[in-house]
Amino acid sequence: MVRSSVLALLLLFSLQGCSQHHPSGAAGELAYSGPPGKHAAAAGAQARGKYLAYEHSVTVDSPEGGVKPLLDKLVAACQADVTSQCTLLASGVEGGRESRAHIRVRIKKAGVEPLVALAASGGEVASRNTAAEDLESPIRDNAKRLDMLRSYREKLLALEAKAGNNADALIKLSQELATVQSELESATGVEARLMERVNMDLLNISIQSRTQRGFWSPVKRSLGDYGSNLSEGIATAITGTAYMLPWALILFVLGLVVRKVWRKVRKQ
């Protein structure tokens, strides 16, 4: 990070003789430690794969009437699980003949299986999937950015100590320090969010009653839809008549013409 204002400050300090020793580099330049050695490379190889963010998706087929009670149990279990730091992110239920519900939580790895087992106790697990996202690259890039910002802030503080009573230099340095501090806070927030995704798993549980419906459920549904289906059929018939009527008239006229022509041919 090279800032024109800081370079101007360095030039100002050198002209005014605020310091008898030139800094080892421009204050806006970020420190770089060079390529990692063998030990650092080995440590990086051992750490590979540990920055995985897991997300689990489970679908549970529950009996009719058991969707909402099972959802309530899962919500209560998440709220009571302090050890695994379970956080409820979303939940919802849809009523009707084919009711369904869903819940989404953030939880520690140790709390995933107990919550899945609780969901399975209220029905049958229809499907389960697990996906992992490797966050090693963004975490390491953000860590490098934090190191460079901290190094840059230290250099600015050193320049501020040398500024003395130079008001113009102090103003510019204060502005630059405020900008760096803001970027540091932003990068620290990014680091916290990334590490939260690594240390906590996402768990999505969907509850449905598609295959565990009662024997008479389809019959009851058909009887319940009989009135609406009948009205839809009548409406379709009326619409079809509106389309067929013009064609019937055209065919009738065409038939009369053909009949007249046929009679003339027979007389000849």
C-alpha positions, 0 to 999 in steps of 0.5 A: 500500500503506497499512499501519495500523502505519506510519501509527501510527508517523508519528503517533508521530513527529509527537507526539514531535518526531522530525522537524521536517518532515512527509513529503510523504506517508504512508509506506505510500503508493506512489509514482505517477509519473503518466501517461506522456508522449509519449516513453514512449507511443512506447516502449511502442508499439515494445515491444508484441509483444516479450513473447511466449512461444512454444510449439511442438508437432511430431508425427513419424511414424517407422518401426517400431522407430525410435521409441525410437532417435529419442527417445534422439537428441533427449534426447542432443542437448538435453543436449549443446546448451549454447549454446541452454541446452536443458533437458529437462522431460519425456520418455517412451516407450510400447512395444507394437505401436504404440510412441510417445514424447514429449519436452518441452524449454525452449530458446532460439529459435535451438535450436528449428529444429535440434532439429526438423530432427533429429526430422524426420530420423528420420521424417516430420513429420505436424503442426506447430503454434506458439502464442504467449502475450502476457505484456506485461500481467503483466510490466508489472504486476509491474514496477510492483509492484516499483517501488512495493515498492522505493519503499515500502522506501526510505520505511521505511528513512528512517523507521527512520533517524529513529526513534532510540532509540524501541524500539516504533517500531523493532520495528514498522518492522522487522516492516514491512520484513521483510514488504516484503522478502518481497513483493519477493523474491516479485515478483522471482521472478515477474519471473524466471519470466515473462522465462524464458518470454519468452526461452526457447521450449517445444518438444513433440515427439511420435513415433509409428509409425502410418502407417509400419508394415510391410505385414504388421504388420496381419496379424501383429497380427490373428494375435496377437489371434486367440486373445483374439478367439476367447475374447471371441467364446465369452464373448459367445456364452455371455452371449447364451445366458444372455439368450436362454434365459428368452425361449425358455422364455416363447415356448415356453409362449406357443406351447403356449397359442396352439396349444391355443386354435387347436385349440378354435377349429377344433373349434367 
